[in-house]
Amino acid sequence: MRWLEKSYARVLSLFKSELTEKFSLKPDEVEICLGLATKDLSGSDLFSQLSAG
């Protein structure tokens, strides 16, 4: 279990670094990306926030 927790922490750290350094995202933008990356995409509300305009 410890190994898995450390692995998750490492992946999260690398993901944040990549977004910050490679894509020049600000901390609040990184948090939005994390929210999207961890959101359950199988739910029925996947497209509810999209607009046609």
Sequence and secondary structure as in RCSB ss.txt:
>XXXX:A:sequence
MRWLEKSYARVLSLFKSELTEKFSLKPDEVEICLGLATKDLSGSDLFSQLSAG
>XXXX:A:secstr
 HHHHHHHHHHHHHHHHHHHHTS   HHHHHHHHHHHHS TTSTTTTTT    
